[in-house]
Amino acid sequence: MASYDFSNDVLLEIFSRADLKTMKKCRVLSKECKDLTYESSFIRLHSQRTSTMVGYLLQCMKIFVYGWRDRFTSNFVSIANSGPDPKLTRNVLNFLPEQAQIVAAVNEGLVLCSPRIYGENWFYICKPSTQQWEFIPAPNRRFYRSKISMLVLRLNPLRFIIVGLSDTDCSDDTHSVSVSESDSESDLDSEYSDEEVNDRVVSNEKLWHCEIFDSKSWEWKQSDDLKLTYDDFFKNEQGVSACGGIHWLISNREQDKDIVLSFDGNKEEWTMASLPNSLRRKEYCEQIALVSCEGNLGLVKVSFKTRAQMVDVWVLNYEHIWIRKHAMNLNKECYLTRFHSFYSADTLVMKDMWSVYFYNFKTQKFVRVTAGNQNIDAAYFIQTDFELIQLKPEYI
């Protein structure tokens, strides 16, 4: 079979005209193809040629003259439009039957929302680009889910899971629901004895109740409890979706160290991984964030020295080895912001209470986007098309 050596210009023309699904498949052809499709210039060109929706979904809280009101709005900001300035689209979730708060989102463009009704905990799963939505039933009402994340396992046909973690110390009952290998009703209703609870406290063991919603069955099911300690706490509320799993950064107060907690979406198993050696020693006034970086799981360390920010970027390769990818100094305009995520291979996204900032560290270009008189509560990256999708299986 003949082989062809295409230049980057030729590849740019081909890939930028391919639909989103085809373009993502092309990333496995070679490292050069993958690197090209993650450049911000390519993302802009591809979005313009294929009408792809790419940018950040901003969950904002409106501010009124007399103080705060618990009213969320969802805006979308993109720097991939044809104009020189970012484009801000307001109220992109107005198609839902009621006002809803974003709970989780995935890069593929699916958004999980919860209605702003006290005492209710059902969900809507939606695709904002096509304004499609489906109702998802409430999970076990006895538990307060403090960590909810979503993962797409397959796009065609679509299959996604929602992982809900509940602090067993905050359940409606004094004791947590126990977990066994059986899913029978009697097992779900059983409780830990006082002796078992006391033993866990003495041993410093803390349990997190885990429930999983699978779009294939359109039902919630109970999974094995996650076992941590009372010295462990989550540093990121939202799990990071990458490499077929959901990942959280966990910090241990007693040992003064961070670890990566991962949930494998296919195996439904929990694993833990250490940080790179150079990140295990904590420095004064630093930020460590877990990110998705060019399809891989990444770590970003931001050190604040004088009036500059030093940024180190690490990526976990397929051999589960941390590789240092970038080391850079940020523009002084970024000094009072917090690192949020990667928009592209060459563009970081920073965030403060009122604005998001796009910083291209190759061109040193710095773009700020505000949401008017609204506090930006959270930001979610999405890259999706405008094709209709079957959110709920037809046989359900």
NUNU-616287 format. One record per residue (C-alpha): residue number from 1; chain; x, y, z. Coordinates in Angstrom, 1 decimal. Example, Ala and Ser with C-alpha at 12.3 -4.5 7.8 and 13.67 -1.06 7.14 Angstrom:
% NUNU-616287
- 1 | A | 12.3 | -4.5 | 7.8;
- 2 | A | 13.7 | -1.1 | 7.1;
//
This chain:
% NUNU-616287
- 1 | A | 0.0 | 0.0 | 0.0;
- 2 | A | 1.3 | 3.4 | -1.0;
- 3 | A | 2.1 | 5.9 | 1.8;
- 4 | A | 1.6 | 9.6 | 1.5;
- 5 | A | 3.4 | 12.4 | 3.4;
- 6 | A | 1.0 | 15.2 | 3.7;
- 7 | A | 2.1 | 18.6 | 4.8;
- 8 | A | 0.4 | 20.3 | 7.8;
- 9 | A | -1.3 | 22.8 | 5.4;
- 10 | A | -2.9 | 19.9 | 3.5;
- 11 | A | -3.9 | 18.2 | 6.7;
- 12 | A | -5.3 | 21.5 | 8.0;
- 13 | A | -7.5 | 21.8 | 4.9;
- 14 | A | -8.8 | 18.2 | 5.1;
- 15 | A | -9.4 | 18.0 | 8.9;
- 16 | A | -11.0 | 21.4 | 9.2;
- 17 | A | -13.7 | 20.5 | 6.7;
- 18 | A | -14.5 | 17.1 | 8.3;
- 19 | A | -17.4 | 16.7 | 10.7;
- 20 | A | -16.6 | 16.7 | 14.4;
- 21 | A | -16.9 | 12.9 | 14.8;
- 22 | A | -14.6 | 12.3 | 11.8;
- 23 | A | -12.1 | 14.9 | 12.9;
- 24 | A | -11.8 | 13.3 | 16.4;
- 25 | A | -11.2 | 9.9 | 14.8;
- 26 | A | -8.3 | 11.4 | 12.8;
- 27 | A | -6.4 | 12.1 | 16.0;
- 28 | A | -5.4 | 8.5 | 16.3;
- 29 | A | -3.6 | 8.6 | 12.9;
- 30 | A | -0.4 | 10.1 | 14.3;
- 31 | A | 0.9 | 12.4 | 16.9;
- 32 | A | 1.2 | 15.2 | 14.3;
- 33 | A | -2.5 | 14.8 | 13.4;
- 34 | A | -3.5 | 14.9 | 17.1;
- 35 | A | -1.4 | 17.9 | 17.9;
- 36 | A | -2.7 | 19.8 | 14.9;
- 37 | A | -6.4 | 19.3 | 15.9;
- 38 | A | -5.8 | 20.7 | 19.4;
- 39 | A | -4.3 | 24.0 | 18.3;
- 40 | A | -6.5 | 27.0 | 18.9;
- 41 | A | -6.1 | 28.2 | 15.3;
- 42 | A | -7.4 | 24.9 | 14.0;
- 43 | A | -10.3 | 24.9 | 16.5;
- 44 | A | -11.4 | 28.3 | 15.3;
- 45 | A | -11.2 | 27.3 | 11.6;
- 46 | A | -13.0 | 24.0 | 12.1;
- 47 | A | -15.8 | 25.7 | 14.1;
- 48 | A | -16.3 | 28.2 | 11.3;
- 49 | A | -16.3 | 25.7 | 8.5;
- 50 | A | -18.5 | 23.0 | 10.2;
- 51 | A | -20.7 | 25.2 | 12.5;
- 52 | A | -19.4 | 23.5 | 15.5;
- 53 | A | -20.3 | 24.8 | 19.0;
- 54 | A | -17.1 | 25.1 | 20.9;
- 55 | A | -16.4 | 27.2 | 24.0;
- 56 | A | -17.5 | 27.4 | 27.7;
- 57 | A | -20.9 | 27.1 | 29.2;
- 58 | A | -21.0 | 29.6 | 32.1;
- 59 | A | -23.3 | 29.1 | 35.0;
- 60 | A | -23.9 | 32.6 | 36.4;
- 61 | A | -25.8 | 33.9 | 39.4;
- 62 | A | -27.6 | 37.2 | 38.9;
- 63 | A | -27.0 | 40.1 | 41.3;
- 64 | A | -29.8 | 42.4 | 42.2;
- 65 | A | -29.7 | 45.8 | 43.7;
- 66 | A | -30.7 | 44.6 | 47.1;
- 67 | A | -28.3 | 41.7 | 47.2;
- 68 | A | -28.1 | 38.1 | 46.1;
- 69 | A | -30.9 | 36.1 | 44.6;
- 70 | A | -30.7 | 32.3 | 44.1;
- 71 | A | -31.3 | 32.6 | 40.4;
- 72 | A | -28.9 | 30.9 | 38.0;
- 73 | A | -28.6 | 31.7 | 34.3;
- 74 | A | -26.5 | 29.8 | 31.7;
- 75 | A | -24.5 | 31.7 | 29.1;
- 76 | A | -22.2 | 30.4 | 26.4;
- 77 | A | -18.9 | 32.1 | 25.5;
- 78 | A | -16.8 | 31.3 | 22.4;
- 79 | A | -13.6 | 32.7 | 20.9;
- 80 | A | -13.9 | 30.5 | 17.8;
- 81 | A | -16.3 | 32.9 | 16.0;
- 82 | A | -15.3 | 34.8 | 13.0;
- 83 | A | -15.0 | 38.2 | 14.7;
- 84 | A | -12.1 | 39.5 | 16.7;
- 85 | A | -14.0 | 39.6 | 20.0;
- 86 | A | -15.4 | 36.7 | 22.0;
- 87 | A | -19.1 | 35.9 | 21.4;
- 88 | A | -21.4 | 35.7 | 24.5;
- 89 | A | -24.8 | 34.0 | 24.0;
- 90 | A | -27.1 | 34.4 | 27.0;
- 91 | A | -29.7 | 32.0 | 28.5;
- 92 | A | -28.8 | 29.0 | 26.4;
- 93 | A | -30.8 | 26.6 | 28.6;
- 94 | A | -34.1 | 28.5 | 28.2;
- 95 | A | -35.6 | 25.6 | 26.2;
- 96 | A | -35.8 | 23.4 | 29.4;
- 97 | A | -39.4 | 23.2 | 30.9;
- 98 | A | -38.2 | 25.1 | 34.0;
- 99 | A | -35.3 | 27.0 | 35.4;
- 100 | A | -32.4 | 24.6 | 36.1;
- 101 | A | -29.0 | 24.7 | 37.6;
- 102 | A | -26.1 | 22.9 | 35.8;
- 103 | A | -24.8 | 20.0 | 37.8;
- 104 | A | -22.4 | 18.4 | 35.4;
- 105 | A | -21.3 | 18.6 | 31.7;
- 106 | A | -19.0 | 16.7 | 29.4;
- 107 | A | -16.9 | 17.9 | 26.5;
- 108 | A | -19.2 | 16.1 | 24.0;
- 109 | A | -21.8 | 18.7 | 24.7;
- 110 | A | -24.2 | 16.9 | 27.1;
- 111 | A | -25.3 | 18.9 | 30.1;
- 112 | A | -26.9 | 17.5 | 33.3;
- 113 | A | -29.2 | 20.0 | 35.1;
- 114 | A | -31.3 | 20.0 | 38.2;
- 115 | A | -34.5 | 22.0 | 38.7;
- 116 | A | -34.4 | 24.8 | 41.3;
- 117 | A | -37.2 | 23.3 | 43.4;
- 118 | A | -36.5 | 22.7 | 47.1;
- 119 | A | -36.7 | 19.0 | 48.1;
- 120 | A | -36.6 | 17.7 | 44.5;
- 121 | A | -33.6 | 15.9 | 43.1;
- 122 | A | -34.6 | 14.7 | 39.6;
- 123 | A | -32.5 | 15.7 | 36.6;
- 124 | A | -32.6 | 16.8 | 33.0;
- 125 | A | -30.1 | 15.6 | 30.5;
- 126 | A | -29.9 | 17.9 | 27.5;
- 127 | A | -27.9 | 18.9 | 24.4;
- 128 | A | -28.0 | 22.7 | 24.2;
- 129 | A | -26.8 | 22.9 | 20.5;
- 130 | A | -30.0 | 21.0 | 19.4;
- 131 | A | -32.2 | 22.0 | 22.4;
- 132 | A | -33.0 | 18.3 | 23.1;
- 133 | A | -33.7 | 17.1 | 26.6;
- 134 | A | -34.9 | 14.1 | 28.6;
- 135 | A | -36.1 | 13.6 | 32.1;
- 136 | A | -33.9 | 11.5 | 34.5;
- 137 | A | -35.6 | 10.0 | 37.6;
- 138 | A | -34.4 | 10.8 | 41.1;
- 139 | A | -32.0 | 8.5 | 42.7;
- 140 | A | -32.3 | 7.3 | 46.4;
- 141 | A | -33.8 | 10.3 | 48.2;
- 142 | A | -32.3 | 9.4 | 51.5;
- 143 | A | -28.9 | 10.6 | 50.4;
- 144 | A | -27.5 | 14.0 | 49.6;
- 145 | A | -25.2 | 13.8 | 46.6;
- 146 | A | -22.4 | 16.3 | 47.1;
- 147 | A | -20.4 | 15.0 | 44.1;
- 148 | A | -22.0 | 14.4 | 40.7;
- 149 | A | -20.1 | 13.8 | 37.5;
- 150 | A | -20.9 | 12.5 | 34.1;
- 151 | A | -19.0 | 10.4 | 31.5;
- 152 | A | -19.7 | 9.4 | 27.9;
- 153 | A | -18.8 | 5.8 | 27.2;
- 154 | A | -19.9 | 5.7 | 23.6;
- 155 | A | -21.3 | 8.2 | 21.1;
- 156 | A | -22.9 | 6.0 | 18.5;
- 157 | A | -25.2 | 4.8 | 19.9;
- 158 | A | -25.0 | 7.1 | 22.8;
- 159 | A | -24.2 | 5.7 | 26.2;
- 160 | A | -23.4 | 7.8 | 29.2;
- 161 | A | -23.2 | 7.3 | 33.0;
- 162 | A | -23.7 | 9.6 | 35.9;
- 163 | A | -21.8 | 9.0 | 39.1;
- 164 | A | -23.2 | 10.4 | 42.3;
- 165 | A | -21.2 | 10.3 | 45.6;
- 166 | A | -22.9 | 10.9 | 48.9;
- 167 | A | -21.3 | 11.7 | 52.2;
- 168 | A | -22.7 | 9.0 | 54.5;
- 169 | A | -22.4 | 11.4 | 57.4;
- 170 | A | -24.9 | 13.6 | 55.7;
- 171 | A | -27.6 | 11.1 | 54.9;
- 172 | A | -31.2 | 11.6 | 56.0;
- 173 | A | -30.8 | 8.8 | 58.5;
- 174 | A | -28.2 | 8.6 | 61.3;
- 175 | A | -26.5 | 5.6 | 59.6;
- 176 | A | -25.5 | 5.0 | 56.1;
- 177 | A | -27.0 | 2.4 | 53.7;
- 178 | A | -24.6 | -0.5 | 53.6;
- 179 | A | -23.3 | -2.0 | 50.3;
- 180 | A | -23.0 | -5.6 | 49.4;
- 181 | A | -22.5 | -7.4 | 46.1;
- 182 | A | -26.3 | -8.0 | 45.9;
- 183 | A | -28.7 | -5.4 | 44.6;
- 184 | A | -31.7 | -6.8 | 46.3;
- 185 | A | -34.1 | -4.5 | 48.1;
- 186 | A | -33.3 | -5.9 | 51.5;
- 187 | A | -29.6 | -5.0 | 51.0;
- 188 | A | -30.4 | -1.5 | 49.9;
- 189 | A | -32.5 | -0.9 | 53.0;
- 190 | A | -30.0 | -2.4 | 55.5;
- 191 | A | -28.1 | -0.1 | 57.8;
- 192 | A | -24.8 | -0.2 | 59.6;
- 193 | A | -25.0 | -1.1 | 63.3;
- 194 | A | -23.8 | 1.4 | 66.0;
- 195 | A | -20.8 | -0.9 | 66.6;
- 196 | A | -19.8 | -0.8 | 62.9;
- 197 | A | -20.2 | 3.0 | 62.8;
- 198 | A | -18.0 | 3.4 | 65.9;
- 199 | A | -15.4 | 1.0 | 64.5;
- 200 | A | -15.2 | 3.1 | 61.4;
- 201 | A | -14.7 | 6.3 | 63.4;
- 202 | A | -12.0 | 4.7 | 65.5;
- 203 | A | -10.2 | 3.4 | 62.4;
- 204 | A | -10.6 | 6.8 | 60.7;
- 205 | A | -12.4 | 5.1 | 57.8;
- 206 | A | -15.0 | 7.3 | 55.9;
- 207 | A | -17.4 | 5.9 | 53.4;
- 208 | A | -18.9 | 7.6 | 50.4;
- 209 | A | -22.2 | 6.1 | 49.1;
- 210 | A | -21.9 | 5.6 | 45.3;
- 211 | A | -24.8 | 5.5 | 42.9;
- 212 | A | -24.6 | 5.1 | 39.1;
- 213 | A | -27.1 | 6.1 | 36.4;
- 214 | A | -26.6 | 4.1 | 33.2;
- 215 | A | -28.4 | 5.5 | 30.1;
- 216 | A | -28.5 | 2.0 | 28.6;
- 217 | A | -31.0 | 0.9 | 31.3;
- 218 | A | -32.2 | 4.4 | 32.2;
- 219 | A | -32.0 | 3.4 | 35.9;
- 220 | A | -29.9 | 4.2 | 38.9;
- 221 | A | -28.1 | 1.4 | 40.7;
- 222 | A | -26.0 | 1.1 | 43.8;
- 223 | A | -22.3 | 0.5 | 43.4;
- 224 | A | -19.6 | -0.3 | 46.0;
- 225 | A | -19.0 | 2.3 | 48.6;
- 226 | A | -15.9 | 4.4 | 48.2;
- 227 | A | -13.6 | 4.0 | 51.2;
- 228 | A | -11.5 | 7.0 | 52.2;
- 229 | A | -10.4 | 8.5 | 55.5;
- 230 | A | -11.7 | 11.4 | 57.5;
- 231 | A | -8.4 | 13.2 | 56.6;
- 232 | A | -9.2 | 13.0 | 52.9;
- 233 | A | -11.1 | 15.8 | 51.1;
- 234 | A | -11.9 | 16.5 | 47.5;
- 235 | A | -10.0 | 19.5 | 46.0;
- 236 | A | -12.3 | 19.6 | 42.9;
- 237 | A | -16.1 | 19.4 | 43.2;
- 238 | A | -16.5 | 18.3 | 39.5;
- 239 | A | -14.7 | 15.2 | 38.4;
- 240 | A | -12.5 | 15.5 | 35.3;
- 241 | A | -13.5 | 13.2 | 32.4;
- 242 | A | -10.6 | 11.8 | 30.5;
- 243 | A | -9.3 | 8.4 | 29.2;
- 244 | A | -12.6 | 6.5 | 29.9;
- 245 | A | -12.8 | 7.6 | 33.5;
- 246 | A | -13.7 | 10.3 | 36.0;
- 247 | A | -10.9 | 11.7 | 38.1;
- 248 | A | -10.7 | 13.8 | 41.3;
- 249 | A | -7.8 | 15.3 | 43.2;
- 250 | A | -7.8 | 14.2 | 46.8;
- 251 | A | -5.8 | 15.9 | 49.5;
- 252 | A | -4.9 | 14.1 | 52.8;
- 253 | A | -4.5 | 16.5 | 55.7;
- 254 | A | -2.7 | 14.1 | 58.0;
- 255 | A | 0.0 | 13.1 | 55.4;
- 256 | A | 0.0 | 16.5 | 53.7;
- 257 | A | -0.1 | 15.0 | 50.2;
- 258 | A | -2.4 | 14.9 | 47.2;
- 259 | A | -3.5 | 11.8 | 45.2;
- 260 | A | -5.6 | 11.2 | 42.0;
- 261 | A | -8.7 | 9.3 | 42.6;
- 262 | A | -10.2 | 7.7 | 39.4;
- 263 | A | -13.4 | 5.8 | 38.6;
- 264 | A | -13.2 | 3.5 | 35.5;
- 265 | A | -16.5 | 3.9 | 33.7;
- 266 | A | -16.4 | 0.5 | 32.0;
- 267 | A | -15.1 | -1.6 | 34.9;
- 268 | A | -16.8 | 0.5 | 37.6;
- 269 | A | -13.7 | 0.3 | 39.7;
- 270 | A | -11.9 | 2.9 | 41.9;
- 271 | A | -8.1 | 3.4 | 41.7;
- 272 | A | -5.6 | 5.8 | 43.1;
- 273 | A | -2.4 | 7.3 | 41.6;
- 274 | A | 0.4 | 9.3 | 43.1;
- 275 | A | 1.4 | 12.7 | 41.8;
- 276 | A | 4.8 | 13.4 | 40.1;
- 277 | A | 7.7 | 13.5 | 42.6;
- 278 | A | 8.2 | 17.2 | 42.0;
- 279 | A | 4.6 | 17.9 | 43.0;
- 280 | A | 4.6 | 16.0 | 46.2;
- 281 | A | 6.4 | 18.7 | 48.1;
- 282 | A | 4.0 | 21.5 | 48.6;
- 283 | A | 5.1 | 25.1 | 48.3;
- 284 | A | 3.6 | 28.1 | 49.9;
- 285 | A | 0.9 | 29.8 | 47.9;
- 286 | A | 0.4 | 27.4 | 45.1;
- 287 | A | -2.5 | 25.9 | 43.1;
- 288 | A | -2.7 | 22.3 | 41.8;
- 289 | A | -5.5 | 21.5 | 39.5;
- 290 | A | -6.6 | 18.3 | 37.6;
- 291 | A | -7.4 | 18.9 | 34.0;
- 292 | A | -8.1 | 17.3 | 30.6;
- 293 | A | -5.2 | 18.1 | 28.4;
- 294 | A | -5.4 | 17.1 | 24.7;
- 295 | A | -7.5 | 14.1 | 25.5;
- 296 | A | -5.3 | 12.9 | 28.4;
- 297 | A | -5.4 | 13.4 | 32.1;
- 298 | A | -3.3 | 16.4 | 33.2;
- 299 | A | -2.0 | 18.2 | 36.3;
- 300 | A | -1.3 | 21.9 | 36.5;
- 301 | A | 0.8 | 23.4 | 39.2;
- 302 | A | 0.6 | 27.2 | 39.5;
- 303 | A | 3.1 | 28.9 | 41.9;
- 304 | A | 2.7 | 32.5 | 42.8;
- 305 | A | 6.1 | 34.3 | 43.1;
- 306 | A | 6.4 | 38.0 | 43.3;
- 307 | A | 3.9 | 39.3 | 40.8;
- 308 | A | 4.3 | 36.4 | 38.3;
- 309 | A | 2.7 | 33.0 | 38.0;
- 310 | A | 4.9 | 30.0 | 37.2;
- 311 | A | 3.0 | 27.1 | 35.6;
- 312 | A | 4.0 | 23.5 | 35.2;
- 313 | A | 1.9 | 21.1 | 33.2;
- 314 | A | 2.1 | 17.3 | 33.5;
- 315 | A | 0.3 | 14.7 | 31.4;
- 316 | A | -0.4 | 11.1 | 32.3;
- 317 | A | 0.6 | 9.0 | 29.3;
- 318 | A | -0.8 | 5.6 | 28.3;
- 319 | A | 1.8 | 3.8 | 30.4;
- 320 | A | 0.5 | 5.7 | 33.4;
- 321 | A | 3.7 | 7.7 | 33.7;
- 322 | A | 3.6 | 11.5 | 34.4;
- 323 | A | 5.4 | 13.4 | 31.7;
- 324 | A | 6.2 | 17.1 | 32.1;
- 325 | A | 4.7 | 18.9 | 29.0;
- 326 | A | 5.0 | 22.6 | 29.6;
- 327 | A | 6.8 | 25.1 | 31.9;
- 328 | A | 5.9 | 28.7 | 31.5;
- 329 | A | 5.5 | 32.2 | 33.1;
- 330 | A | 2.1 | 33.7 | 32.8;
- 331 | A | 1.4 | 37.3 | 31.8;
- 332 | A | 1.2 | 39.7 | 34.8;
- 333 | A | -2.5 | 40.3 | 33.8;
- 334 | A | -3.2 | 36.8 | 35.0;
- 335 | A | -1.9 | 37.5 | 38.5;
- 336 | A | -5.2 | 37.7 | 40.4;
- 337 | A | -6.9 | 34.9 | 38.5;
- 338 | A | -7.2 | 31.2 | 39.2;
- 339 | A | -6.3 | 28.5 | 36.6;
- 340 | A | -9.4 | 26.7 | 35.3;
- 341 | A | -8.7 | 24.5 | 32.4;
- 342 | A | -7.2 | 24.1 | 28.9;
- 343 | A | -9.2 | 25.5 | 26.0;
- 344 | A | -6.7 | 24.2 | 23.5;
- 345 | A | -3.1 | 23.0 | 23.3;
- 346 | A | -1.8 | 26.6 | 23.4;
- 347 | A | -4.6 | 28.4 | 25.4;
- 348 | A | -5.2 | 28.4 | 29.1;
- 349 | A | -8.5 | 29.5 | 30.7;
- 350 | A | -8.3 | 31.5 | 33.9;
- 351 | A | -11.3 | 32.5 | 36.0;
- 352 | A | -12.2 | 34.8 | 38.8;
- 353 | A | -15.6 | 35.7 | 40.3;
- 354 | A | -16.7 | 38.0 | 37.5;
- 355 | A | -14.8 | 37.0 | 34.4;
- 356 | A | -13.1 | 34.2 | 32.4;
- 357 | A | -9.8 | 34.8 | 30.6;
- 358 | A | -8.4 | 33.1 | 27.6;
- 359 | A | -4.6 | 33.3 | 27.5;
- 360 | A | -2.6 | 32.0 | 24.5;
- 361 | A | 0.9 | 31.4 | 25.9;
- 362 | A | 2.4 | 31.2 | 22.5;
- 363 | A | 1.2 | 34.5 | 21.2;
- 364 | A | 0.9 | 36.1 | 24.6;
- 365 | A | -2.6 | 37.2 | 23.6;
- 366 | A | -5.0 | 37.8 | 26.6;
- 367 | A | -8.8 | 38.0 | 26.2;
- 368 | A | -11.2 | 38.8 | 29.0;
- 369 | A | -14.9 | 38.0 | 29.0;
- 370 | A | -17.4 | 39.2 | 31.6;
- 371 | A | -21.0 | 38.2 | 32.1;
- 372 | A | -22.4 | 41.6 | 32.9;
- 373 | A | -23.7 | 42.0 | 36.5;
- 374 | A | -23.5 | 38.3 | 37.1;
- 375 | A | -21.2 | 36.2 | 39.2;
- 376 | A | -19.6 | 33.3 | 37.3;
- 377 | A | -20.3 | 30.3 | 39.5;
- 378 | A | -18.8 | 27.6 | 37.2;
- 379 | A | -17.6 | 27.1 | 33.6;
- 380 | A | -17.8 | 23.9 | 31.5;
- 381 | A | -16.0 | 23.3 | 28.2;
- 382 | A | -18.0 | 21.7 | 25.4;
- 383 | A | -17.3 | 20.9 | 21.8;
- 384 | A | -20.3 | 19.6 | 19.9;
- 385 | A | -22.2 | 19.6 | 16.7;
- 386 | A | -25.7 | 20.5 | 15.8;
- 387 | A | -26.9 | 17.0 | 14.8;
- 388 | A | -29.9 | 15.5 | 16.6;
- 389 | A | -29.0 | 12.7 | 19.0;
- 390 | A | -30.9 | 9.9 | 20.7;
- 391 | A | -30.5 | 10.8 | 24.3;
- 392 | A | -32.8 | 8.0 | 25.6;
- 393 | A | -32.8 | 4.5 | 24.0;
- 394 | A | -35.9 | 3.8 | 22.0;
- 395 | A | -36.6 | 0.6 | 23.8;
- 396 | A | -37.0 | 2.3 | 27.2;
//
